[in-house]
């Protein structure tokens, strides 16, 4: 036998051996307990093995084998002993009260600010006598553990349309069936406009990124006017059709739709399902009559979104991409340059179009509103 004889010999009862053997093969119990069980089983089944050999078999350090043997002799358990240390400074009640404070509105506690910070929470907790003192770092650690970030916010919008389900249902059906409808020469197209896209000419050149520095943009600029971006998105293919106008009114919208109807996007169609919001540009009361007067070669069905539900319009996702990819920073010499780059951007999108991976289905809406199928 290589190495000195182990000081602590392990002899297990049949019951102990069976339990530890089962634990040594577990994939769900704590890893440290599984390792200790393997050490003890090996030491019991192979009393002639040295600590070095058991460590090699189990895949741990020799010191761990020695410590495990010694621990078993004093306390036959693979559980870890309570770690020594100073007692907790804050009770569970104090922690829960401070976390609840972070989840409340500062105005409810007479504070003039709109969002919490760790320092503000620390001061307020002392003022409300939850504790005599507490550091901002401690509060920050608690909030990280609970994944609470009261200093951050994002906007959201709830539709107040009483006919939300009635209007949204057919549109969600169209999104889901868009590819199958396309095979029958029926296109689902979302149309909307991104208003007041500004052309800003910086007073100094934009500097590219270098090690340790991001792209640097001059914060002083001249306003060179703005454009209205009208865009149509073909849901099944991801193909877009965009045009720019100086104004945002029904006459410009009609001009855009005529261009869309005459474009390759609508070539060979039998039916066009047009999805629109209720904005004044689209003139909900006049649009249907005007389209019917055009005598098109295909049928146009208009689907109006619920009010205050623009997030249901897939073309809004295209606008967010435009904002990120091209308009931030908004660095253009004039309106003509802005329009040229916008059109180039959409040409680039259409070079390799991809349909949007839409995840909000009619089934999810029904489940949210607890409606019968």
SEKEMAR-775834 format. One record per residue (C-alpha): residue in three letters; x, y, z. Coordinates in steps of 0.02 Angstrom, whole numbers, plus 32768, in hexadecimal, padded with zeros to 4 digits. Layout:
SEKEMAR-775834
   type      u      v      w
    ALA      X      Y      Z
...
This chain:
SEKEMAR-775834
   type      u      v      w
    UNK   8000   8000   8000
    UNK   804C   80A7   7FC8
    UNK   8051   8130   804B
    UNK   8032   812B   8107
    UNK   7F9E   80CD   814F
    UNK   7F05   813F   8167
    UNK   7EF0   817D   8219
    UNK   7E32   8173   8215
    UNK   7DF0   80CB   81DB
    UNK   7D41   80CB   8190
    UNK   7CCB   803D   81BC
    UNK   7C18   8052   8184
    UNK   7B7E   7FF5   81B8
    UNK   7B18   7FA1   8130
    UNK   7A97   802C   813A
    UNK   7B1B   80B5   8132
    UNK   7B72   8061   80A1
    UNK   7AD0   8052   803E
    UNK   7AA0   810A   805A
    UNK   7B4D   814C   802F
    UNK   7B59   80DC   7F95
    UNK   7AB5   8123   7F55
    UNK   7AEC   81D5   7F7C
    UNK   7B93   81BB   7F21
    UNK   7B34   819B   7E7F
    UNK   7ABD   822F   7E91
    UNK   7AB4   82BA   7E0E
    UNK   7A3E   832A   7E6F
    UNK   7A87   8333   7F1F
    UNK   7B0B   83B7   7F4E
    UNK   7BB1   838D   7EFC
    UNK   7C15   839B   7F9D
    UNK   7BA7   8318   7FF0
    UNK   7BB7   82A4   7F5A
    UNK   7C75   82B4   7F61
    UNK   7C79   828D   801B
    UNK   7C0A   81F5   8000
    UNK   7C82   81B5   7F79
    UNK   7D16   81CC   7FEE
    UNK   7CC2   816D   807C
    UNK   7C86   80DF   800D
    UNK   7D34   80CB   7FC2
    UNK   7D85   80CD   806E
    UNK   7D0A   804A   80AE
    UNK   7D11   7FD6   8016
    UNK   7DCF   7FE5   8003
    UNK   7E1C   7FF5   80B1
    UNK   7ECA   7FD7   8067
    UNK   7EC0   8070   7FF7
    UNK   7F24   8109   802A
    UNK   7EDC   81B7   8033
    UNK   7F3D   81E2   7F94
    UNK   7EED   8154   7F33
    UNK   7E3D   817E   7F6F
    UNK   7E5A   8235   7F3F
    UNK   7E8F   81FE   7E92
    UNK   7DF6   818F   7E7E
    UNK   7D7B   8211   7EBB
    UNK   7DD0   82A6   7E67
    UNK   7DF4   8313   7EFE
    UNK   7E85   834B   7F6A
    UNK   7ED6   82DB   7FEC
    UNK   7EAE   8359   8075
    UNK   7DF5   8345   804E
    UNK   7E01   8288   8065
    UNK   7E58   829F   810D
    UNK   7DDA   8321   8146
    UNK   7D47   82B4   810F
    UNK   7D8A   821D   8171
    UNK   7DA4   8287   820D
    UNK   7CF9   82D8   81FE
    UNK   7CA2   822F   81EE
    UNK   7CF4   81ED   828B
    UNK   7CB5   8281   82EF
    UNK   7C0D   8297   829A
    UNK   7BD2   820E   8222
    UNK   7B83   8284   81A2
    UNK   7BB1   82CC   80F9
    UNK   7B58   8370   811E
    UNK   7BC2   840D   8135
    UNK   7BD1   8453   81E4
    UNK   7B91   8504   8205
    UNK   7C19   857F   81D6
    UNK   7C5C   85EF   8262
    UNK   7C46   86AA   8253
    UNK   7BF7   8742   82A1
    UNK   7B3A   8742   82B8
    UNK   7ACC   8796   8236
    UNK   7AC0   8851   824E
    UNK   7A14   8860   81FC
    UNK   797C   87F4   8218
    UNK   7915   87A4   818F
    UNK   7889   881E   81BA
    UNK   78FA   88B5   81A2
    UNK   7935   8874   80FB
    UNK   7884   8853   80BF
    UNK   784E   8902   80F6
    UNK   78DC   8954   8094
    UNK   78BA   88EA   7FFA
    UNK   7801   891A   8007
    UNK   7838   89CF   8013
    UNK   789A   89BB   7F70
    UNK   77FE   8976   7F1C
    UNK   7793   8A0C   7F4E
    UNK   7780   8AB9   7F02
    UNK   77F1   8B3B   7F59
    UNK   775F   8BB5   7F57
    UNK   76FF   8B42   7FCD
    UNK   7784   8B6A   8050
    UNK   7785   8C26   8036
    UNK   781E   8C27   7FC6
    UNK   782C   8C9D   7F2F
    UNK   788A   8C27   7EBD
    UNK   783D   8BA8   7E46
    UNK   78B9   8B18   7E56
    UNK   791D   8AC9   7EE0
    UNK   79D9   8AB8   7EED
    UNK   7A38   8A51   7F6F
    UNK   7A6C   8AF0   7FCA
    UNK   79B9   8B33   7FCF
    UNK   7979   8A8C   800E
    UNK   79FE   8A8C   8096
    UNK   79CE   8B3A   80D4
    UNK   7914   8B16   80CC
    UNK   7927   8A71   812B
    UNK   797C   8ACE   81B9
    UNK   78FA   8B5A   81B5
    UNK   786D   8ADA   81C2
    UNK   78CB   8A86   8252
    UNK   78D5   89DE   81FA
    UNK   798B   89D9   8235
    UNK   7A04   8A4D   828E
    UNK   7A7E   8A4A   81FC
    UNK   7A9C   89EA   815B
    UNK   7B14   8A03   80CB
    UNK   7AE0   8A1D   8017
    UNK   7B50   898A   7FE8
    UNK   7AED   8913   8057
    UNK   7A4A   894B   800A
    UNK   7A96   8939   7F5C
    UNK   7ACA   8886   7F83
    UNK   7A1B   8859   7FC0
    UNK   79CA   88A4   7F26
    UNK   7A44   8849   7EB2
    UNK   7A1A   87A4   7F06
    UNK   795F   87C7   7EEE
    UNK   797B   880C   7E3D
    UNK   7927   88B2   7E66
    UNK   7960   8952   7E0F
    UNK   78F1   89E1   7E4B
    UNK   7962   8A65   7DF9
    UNK   793A   8A21   7D4B
    UNK   7897   8A33   7CEB
    UNK   784A   8A0E   7C43
    UNK   77A9   8A4C   7BF5
    UNK   7714   89DE   7BD0
    UNK   7669   89FD   7B89
    UNK   75C2   89AD   7BAB
    UNK   753C   89B8   7B28
    UNK   749C   8A09   7B67
    UNK   7438   89CC   7AD1
    UNK   73A0   896C   7B13
    UNK   73A2   8909   7A6F
    UNK   745B   88DB   7A7E
    UNK   7441   881F   7A70
    UNK   73C4   8831   79E4
    UNK   743C   889C   797D
    UNK   74E0   8847   79AA
    UNK   74A4   8795   798C
    UNK   7495   87A0   78CC
    UNK   753E   87F9   78C1
    UNK   7596   8772   7928
    UNK   7544   86EF   78B9
    UNK   758A   8748   7820
    UNK   763A   874A   786B
    UNK   762F   8690   788E
    UNK   75EC   8662   77E0
    UNK   7650   86E1   777B
    UNK   76C1   8661   7725
    UNK   7630   85EF   76F4
    UNK   75CC   8685   76B5
    UNK   7661   86BC   764C
    UNK   7659   8617   75EE
    UNK   75A7   8645   75BD
    UNK   75DD   86F1   757C
    UNK   759D   8749   7619
    UNK   7619   87BF   766E
    UNK   7613   87FD   7721
    UNK   7662   88AA   7727
    UNK   7679   891E   77BD
    UNK   7685   89D9   7798
    UNK   76B2   8A6A   7808
    UNK   771E   8B06   780D
    UNK   77B2   8B40   7876
    UNK   7798   8BF9   788B
    UNK   7811   8C8B   7897
    UNK   78B3   8C31   786D
    UNK   792F   8CC0   7882
    UNK   79CB   8CE6   781D
    UNK   7A4D   8D2D   7893
    UNK   7AF3   8D6B   7850
    UNK   7B78   8D65   78DA
    UNK   7BE8   8DFF   78E8
    UNK   7C80   8D8E   78F4
    UNK   7CAA   8CE8   78A4
    UNK   7C76   8C42   78F1
    UNK   7D0F   8BE2   792E
    UNK   7D18   8B24   791C
    UNK   7D34   8AAE   79AC
    UNK   7DE7   8A92   79EA
    UNK   7E2A   8A25   7A78
    UNK   7DE0   8A67   7B19
    UNK   7D6A   8AE1   7AC2
    UNK   7CBD   8AC8   7A72
    UNK   7C82   8B23   79D6
    UNK   7C85   8BDC   7A01
    UNK   7BFC   8C50   79BF
    UNK   7BFC   8D0C   79D0
    UNK   7B6E   8D41   7A43
    UNK   7B53   8DE4   79E3
    UNK   7AF7   8DDB   793F
    UNK   7A8E   8E3A   78C2
    UNK   79DD   8E03   789B
    UNK   79CA   8DE4   77E1
    UNK   7912   8DB8   77DF
    UNK   78B2   8D17   77F5
    UNK   7859   8C91   7791
    UNK   77C4   8C1E   77A8
    UNK   77F1   8B68   7786
    UNK   7763   8AFB   7744
    UNK   7785   8A40   7743
    UNK   7729   89A0   7715
    UNK   7761   88F4   7752
    UNK   772F   8852   76FD
    UNK   7717   87DC   7791
    UNK   7737   8737   7737
    UNK   77DD   8769   76E7
    UNK   7820   87FE   7748
    UNK   7829   8868   76A9
    UNK   7813   8922   76CA
    UNK   77D8   89B3   765F
    UNK   7806   8A62   769C
    UNK   77F3   8B15   7661
    UNK   7818   8BBF   76B0
    UNK   77A7   8C58   76B1
    UNK   77B4   8D09   76F3
    UNK   770A   8D02   7745
    UNK   769E   8C85   77A2
    UNK   75EC   8C92   7764
    UNK   7569   8C29   770C
    UNK   7598   8C68   765F
    UNK   764D   8C2F   7678
    UNK   7610   8B8A   76BC
    UNK   75A5   8B71   7621
    UNK   763C   8B95   75B4
    UNK   76A0   8B13   7615
    UNK   7617   8A90   7604
    UNK   7609   8AAD   7548
    UNK   76C6   8A91   7539
    UNK   76B6   89F4   75A3
    UNK   7626   89AE   753B
    UNK   7689   89CD   749A
    UNK   772B   8980   74DE
    UNK   7771   88D1   74CC
    UNK   7736   88AD   757E
    UNK   7681   88A3   7541
    UNK   76A2   8858   7495
    UNK   7636   87BF   7471
    UNK   75D0   87CC   7511
    UNK   751C   8797   7520
    UNK   7501   87E0   75CE
    UNK   755F   885C   763B
    UNK   753E   885C   76F6
    UNK   756F   890B   772E
    UNK   7592   8922   77E8
    UNK   758A   89D6   7829
    UNK   757C   8A36   78CB
    UNK   74F6   8AB9   78EB
    UNK   7564   8B52   78D1
    UNK   751A   8BEC   787B
    UNK   7594   8BD7   77EA
    UNK   753A   8B38   77B8
    UNK   748E   8B8A   77BC
    UNK   742D   8AEF   77F6
    UNK   7384   8B33   77BB
    UNK   73BE   8B5F   770B
    UNK   7443   8ADE   76E1
    UNK   73D3   8A4D   76B2
    UNK   736A   8AB6   763B
    UNK   7404   8B00   75EA
    UNK   7457   8A56   75CF
    UNK   73B7   8A11   7582
    UNK   73B9   8A9F   7504
    UNK   7465   8A6C   74C3
    UNK   7423   89D4   7464
    UNK   74BB   8969   748F
    UNK   74DD   88BD   7446
    UNK   74DA   8872   74F4
    UNK   7467   887E   758A
    UNK   749E   88E7   7620
    UNK   7462   88B8   76CF
    UNK   7486   8936   7758
    UNK   74A7   88FC   780B
    UNK   74AB   8984   788F
    UNK   7517   896A   792A
    UNK   74CB   8986   79D6
    UNK   74E8   8A37   7A17
    UNK   758B   8A4F   7A78
    UNK   75CD   89A7   7A3B
    UNK   7655   89D8   79C0
    UNK   76C2   894C   7A06
    UNK   7652   88D5   79A3
    UNK   7691   8923   7901
    UNK   7729   88C4   78C2
    UNK   7768   8959   785F
    UNK   778F   89AD   7906
    UNK   781A   892C   791B
    UNK   7862   8966   7875
    UNK   785E   8A1A   78B3
    UNK   78BB   89E9   7951
    UNK   7942   8998   78E4
    UNK   794F   8A37   787B
    UNK   7962   8A9D   791A
    UNK   79EE   8A2E   795E
    UNK   7A4A   8A0D   78BB
    UNK   7A3F   8AB4   7860
    UNK   79F7   8B41   78C9
    UNK   7A62   8B2F   7965
    UNK   7AC4   8B9F   795B
    UNK   7A5B   8C0B   78E7
    UNK   7AEC   8C4D   787F
    UNK   7AB8   8C8E   77D2
    UNK   7AED   8D24   776B
    UNK   7A3C   8D4F   7730
    UNK   7990   8D07   7708
    UNK   79CA   8CC3   7661
    UNK   7A57   8C62   76B4
    UNK   79DD   8C21   7736
    UNK   7963   8BE4   76B1
    UNK   79EE   8B94   764B
    UNK   7A33   8B34   76DF
    UNK   7985   8AFD   7715
    UNK   7960   8AB7   7668
    UNK   7A0A   8A63   7662
    UNK   79E6   8A14   770B
    UNK   7942   89C9   76CE
    UNK   7996   898C   762E
    UNK   7A12   8933   769F
    UNK   7984   88E5   7705
    UNK   792F   88A7   7668
    UNK   79CF   885A   7626
    UNK   79BD   87D1   76A8
    UNK   790F   87E5   76F5
    UNK   78DD   8782   778E
    UNK   782E   8774   77D5
    UNK   7819   87A8   7889
    UNK   7812   871A   7906
    UNK   776C   874D   7953
    UNK   774A   86F6   79F9
    UNK   76A8   8746   7A38
    UNK   7622   86CF   79FB
    UNK   7565   86CF   7A08
    UNK   7572   863F   7A85
    UNK   75DE   86AB   7AF7
    UNK   7561   8739   7AEB
    UNK   74D1   86C4   7B16
    UNK   7531   867F   7BAB
    UNK   755A   872F   7BE9
    UNK   74A7   876A   7BE1
    UNK   7466   86C3   7C24
    UNK   73F3   86AC   7B90
    UNK   73A6   8607   7B57
    UNK   73F4   85BD   7ABB
